[in-house]
Amino acid sequence: MNQVKKEIRLEFDAISENEALARVVIAAFLTQLDPTLEELQDVKTAISEAVTNAIIHAYQEKGGRIVMSAALTGDELEVRIEDYGIGIENVQKAMEPLFTTSPETERAGMGFAFMEAFMDKLEVESTVGVGTKICMRKKFYPVRNWKNSQV
Amino acid sequence: MEEQLLKQTVDNPNFAIIENYLCIKMPREVDHHGAAAIRENADRLLLNDKVQNIVFDFEDTTFMDSSGIGIIIGRYKKISCFGGKVYAIHVDERIRKILRTSGMASIIDVLS
């Protein structure tokens, strides 16, 4: 079977209302894979964390633009969340569980930990004053495939 | 005082004080967008001397990210130093996974 790459790209304002929008768009894009509820939930959580990071950290809740792009190749999803905000000085440190720059708003410091836990692969690229790119990958084991294999 | 207290709890149907428990009905989706409102409402009611424990009710919740964990940890800190306990009820598999991944499941009581 040849694997056609299918892509979407969405640019939206970095405001908290759009956290739900980003999750819904990804969920809709994934329906063609016939994912399990758990897989769908995992991706939605990871997307929510990445978008929330951009809103709170990159743009300090003052607004900006976020670009979400997603690509499906066969049963593998690749999602990128990009912002043009303040950037992350020390990515390694930022990725440590419980690390947060905003304890006063009670951020749990689990954004990156959740992205790592719920996706297969996570890459973070950031330049101070330029922005941050997050790339996540996940392989799906769609319901239809196990049905077919049992016939 | 009594009257004022009653008003506080009637103000928002998702928050109620029942005996010494503050019961919080969590929304359908718990994310950063709605987190501040939940925190503020909860903390206002926590000022009530009667409240010792907190119950987070996830009956209506179909989605939660780490913002929900922030809400729980914050409230846990406020009441645990006075010996209070935190409960999560009506927890389905999805929410359970979030509570487990974050380590929350070991400091609060999780009931399905």
Interface residues (C-beta under 8 A of the other chain):
Chain A: S16 E17 E19 A20 R23 L37 E38 Q41 K44 T45 S48 E49 T52 I55 I56 T105 E106 R107 A108 M110 G111 A113 F114 A117 F118
Chain B: E29 D31 H32 H33 A35 A36 R39 F63 M64 D65 S66 S67 I69 G70 I71 I73 G74 E93 R94 K97 I98 T101 S102
